[in-house]
Amino acid sequence: MANDKTGLQLPLDHLRTFVVAAETGGFTSAGRIVHRTQAAVSMQIKRLESELGQELFHREGRGVRPTQAGELLLGYARRLLGLHDEALAALVKPDVAGTVRLGAPEDFAGAPLAQALARFARAHPRVLVELHCEATPRLLESLAAGRLDLTLATGTDGAARTESGGRAIHRAPLAWAVGRGFDTHLTRPLPLAVFHQGCPYRRAAESALDAAGIPWRAAFSTPSLSGALAAVRAGLGVAPVPRSLAAPDCRLLKEDEELPALVDVDVTLHCCRGGAGSPAAALLADLLAEAFADLG
């Protein structure tokens, strides 16, 4: 039969290239991560499309985004690669040892990172992970200076960071967190519970309010997400936070409800000197990418 696919096989290396291309939004940036030329990446994707009989990407100028079929395959591909890598890690873990120095912004050092590190520790008990939490600019400086092996970074410039070698692993929609009973209509200037100067959440909030002509003031400043949410709960102000990280006892405004919509923030993964640097760091990098992709 012409449509018989019973003998179809999906090569894992093709699937890995497909996942990275979907995450980075381009064949050239994917090639840098999987160590292939843009032409080789394009050929692998075309072979997958030929085997499946469906287009997996919309080509948009120099970028790509998954089609409906591509989105469907993406979920399966991530699970297949995750099981493959976990099985491989379980078999080779006696040979993986050493120290991995990992950086992360404080706001993303919670649940998804903790779960990923727990999985990594179970698979590789001989690897010591040193976690360093600072603001993104300092983390990237430490990475460039060789003081870190890997780092997560947040910002609204994810596309630029992937062009320079970063790996896009999550897009975090921002929302306004408001305390119970806090009236955003009546309080002017609007008090903000914000992070340090230069924080992408703070810049997003200030830009959105300025564009909407809403007067505001910085009422509470903190270096941590937990501090900002504590201020919100106490009624000291409203805070721009990733929807996936908000506390359950804070009210999140819906898009365009009461206050202007906020931009999304990208989470990118960066490796020392353009590569993971060691087998342990490479394994942790892949596991982190999978964990943050599961956030949706």
C-alpha positions in Angstrom: 0.0 0.0 0.0 1.3 3.5 -0.9 0.5 4.9 2.5 1.8 2.0 4.6 4.1 3.5 7.3 4.6 0.3 9.3 8.3 0.3 8.5 8.8 3.9 9.3 11.7 4.8 11.7 12.3 8.2 13.2 16.1 8.7 13.7 16.9 10.1 17.1 19.5 12.5 15.7 16.9 13.9 13.2 14.4 14.3 16.1 17.0 16.1 18.2 17.7 18.5 15.4 14.0 19.1 14.9 13.5 19.9 18.6 16.4 22.3 18.7 15.2 24.0 15.5 11.7 24.4 17.0 13.1 25.8 20.2 15.6 28.2 18.6 13.3 29.3 15.7 15.9 28.8 13.0 18.0 26.3 11.2 21.2 28.3 11.5 21.0 28.7 15.3 20.0 25.0 15.6 23.1 24.1 13.6 25.3 25.8 16.1 23.9 23.8 18.9 23.8 20.4 17.2 27.2 21.1 15.5 25.9 20.8 11.9 25.8 23.2 9.0 22.5 25.0 8.2 22.3 22.9 5.0 22.7 19.7 7.1 20.0 20.8 9.5 17.7 21.6 6.6 18.3 18.2 5.0 17.5 16.4 8.2 14.2 18.3 8.5 13.3 17.6 4.9 13.9 13.9 5.4 11.6 13.9 8.4 9.0 15.7 6.5 9.4 13.3 3.6 9.1 10.2 5.8 6.0 11.6 7.6 4.4 13.1 4.5 3.7 16.4 6.3 5.4 19.8 6.6 6.8 20.3 10.1 7.7 24.0 9.8 6.4 27.2 8.4 9.4 29.0 6.8 9.2 32.7 7.6 12.2 34.6 6.2 15.3 33.5 8.1 13.2 31.9 10.8 10.9 28.9 11.2 7.9 28.0 13.5 6.3 24.6 13.8 3.1 23.8 11.8 0.2 22.0 13.5 1.9 18.7 12.6 5.2 20.0 13.9 3.7 21.0 17.3 2.2 17.5 17.6 5.6 15.8 16.8 7.4 18.2 19.2 5.7 16.7 22.2 6.4 13.2 21.2 10.0 14.0 20.2 10.8 15.6 23.5 9.5 12.6 25.4 11.4 10.1 23.1 14.6 12.1 23.5 14.1 12.4 27.3 13.7 8.7 27.7 16.7 8.0 25.4 18.9 10.4 27.3 17.7 9.2 30.7 18.4 5.6 29.8 21.8 6.5 28.4 22.6 8.5 31.5 21.6 5.7 33.8 23.9 3.3 32.0 26.9 5.6 31.8 26.6 7.4 35.2 29.6 5.6 36.8 31.8 7.4 34.2 30.2 10.8 34.8 31.8 12.7 37.7 33.1 16.1 38.6 31.6 19.6 39.2 29.2 21.6 37.2 28.9 25.3 38.0 25.4 26.4 37.2 24.0 30.0 37.2 20.3 30.9 37.5 18.3 34.1 38.1 16.7 33.8 41.6 13.1 33.9 40.2 13.7 30.7 38.1 15.7 28.9 40.8 12.4 27.4 42.1 10.3 24.5 41.1 11.3 23.7 37.5 15.0 24.0 38.3 14.7 22.1 41.5 13.0 19.2 39.8 15.6 19.1 37.1 18.4 19.1 39.6 16.7 16.3 41.5 16.5 14.2 38.4 20.1 14.9 37.5 21.3 14.0 41.0 19.5 10.6 40.9 21.0 9.8 37.5 24.5 11.2 38.2 25.2 10.9 42.0 29.0 11.5 41.5 28.5 15.0 40.0 28.5 18.0 42.3 26.3 20.9 41.1 27.2 24.4 42.4 24.3 26.7 42.0 24.9 30.5 41.7 21.9 32.8 41.8 22.4 36.4 40.6 20.9 38.8 38.1 21.2 37.8 34.5 23.9 40.4 33.5 26.2 39.2 36.2 25.6 35.6 35.4 26.5 36.2 31.7 29.6 38.0 32.8 30.6 35.1 35.1 30.0 32.7 32.2 32.2 34.7 29.8 34.9 34.9 32.5 34.9 31.1 32.9 33.5 31.1 36.4 30.4 29.2 35.3 29.9 26.2 33.0 26.2 26.9 32.3 23.7 29.6 33.1 20.1 30.4 32.6 19.3 33.9 31.6 16.1 35.9 31.4 15.2 38.9 29.2 13.1 40.3 26.4 16.0 39.9 23.9 15.8 36.1 23.6 16.2 36.3 19.8 19.4 38.2 20.0 20.8 35.8 22.6 20.0 32.7 20.5 21.8 34.4 17.6 24.9 34.7 19.8 24.8 31.0 20.9 22.1 30.8 23.6 19.4 28.2 23.5 15.8 29.3 23.9 14.1 26.9 26.4 11.1 28.8 27.7 8.9 31.8 27.0 7.3 33.2 30.2 4.2 35.3 29.8 4.2 38.2 32.3 1.2 39.2 34.3 0.3 41.7 36.9 0.1 40.1 40.4 -2.3 42.0 42.7 -3.1 41.5 46.3 -6.6 40.5 47.4 -8.8 43.6 47.6 -6.2 45.9 46.0 -8.0 48.3 43.6 -5.9 49.1 40.5 -8.4 51.7 39.3 -8.4 54.0 42.2 -4.7 54.0 43.4 -2.7 56.6 41.6 0.1 56.9 41.1 0.1 53.1 40.8 2.6 51.6 43.4 4.9 49.0 42.0 6.7 46.2 43.8 9.7 45.8 41.5 13.1 44.2 41.1 16.5 46.0 40.6 17.0 48.6 37.9 17.6 46.8 34.6 15.4 43.9 35.4 13.4 42.9 32.3 10.2 42.5 34.4 10.6 46.1 35.7 11.4 47.5 32.3 8.3 45.7 30.8 6.0 47.1 33.6 7.3 50.7 33.3 7.1 50.7 29.5 3.6 49.3 29.5 2.3 51.9 32.0 4.1 54.8 30.3 2.6 53.8 26.9 -0.9 53.6 28.5 -0.5 57.0 30.2 -0.9 55.5 33.7 1.2 57.3 36.4 3.2 55.0 38.7 5.8 55.0 41.4 8.3 52.4 42.6 6.9 51.7 46.1 8.9 48.6 47.0 12.2 47.3 45.6 13.6 43.8 46.1 16.2 41.5 44.5 13.9 38.5 44.7 10.6 37.2 43.4 9.6 36.1 46.8 10.1 39.6 48.1 8.0 41.1 45.4 5.2 38.6 46.0 5.3 39.3 49.8 4.9 43.0 49.0 1.9 42.2 46.8 0.3 40.1 49.5 0.8 43.0 52.0 -1.0 45.4 49.7 2.1 47.5 49.1 1.8 47.4 45.3 1.4 45.4 42.2 4.2 43.4 40.6 5.0 42.1 37.1 5.7 38.4 37.4 5.8 35.3 35.2 2.4 33.6 35.2 4.0 30.2 35.9 5.8 31.5 39.0 3.0 33.5 40.7 1.9 32.6 44.3 -1.6 31.0 44.5 -2.7 33.6 47.1 -2.1 36.5 44.6 -4.6 37.5 42.0 -3.3 37.5 38.4 -4.9 40.0 36.1 -6.1 38.7 32.7 -4.6 40.2 29.6 -5.9 43.8 29.1 -7.9 43.6 32.4 -7.5 46.8 34.4 -3.8 47.3 33.5 -2.0 47.1 30.1 -0.8 43.8 28.8 2.9 42.9 29.4 5.4 41.4 27.0 6.8 37.9 27.4 10.2 37.2 28.8 12.5 34.6 27.3 14.5 32.1 29.3 17.7 31.1 27.5 20.4 28.6 28.3 24.0 29.5 27.7 27.1 27.2 27.8 30.7 28.2 28.4 32.7 28.9 25.3 29.8 27.9 23.0 29.8 24.3 24.3 28.8 22.5 27.4 32.5 22.1 28.4 32.2 18.6 30.0 30.1 15.5 29.7 28.3 16.3 33.0 27.6 19.9 31.9 26.3 18.7 28.5 23.9 16.2 30.2 22.7 18.8 32.7 22.1 21.3 29.8 19.9 18.9 27.9 17.9 18.0 31.1 17.3 21.7 31.9 16.1 22.4 28.3 13.6 19.5 28.7 12.4 20.6 32.1 11.7 24.2 31.0 10.1 23.0 27.8 7.6 21.1 29.9 6.4 24.3 31.5 4.5 25.0 28.3 
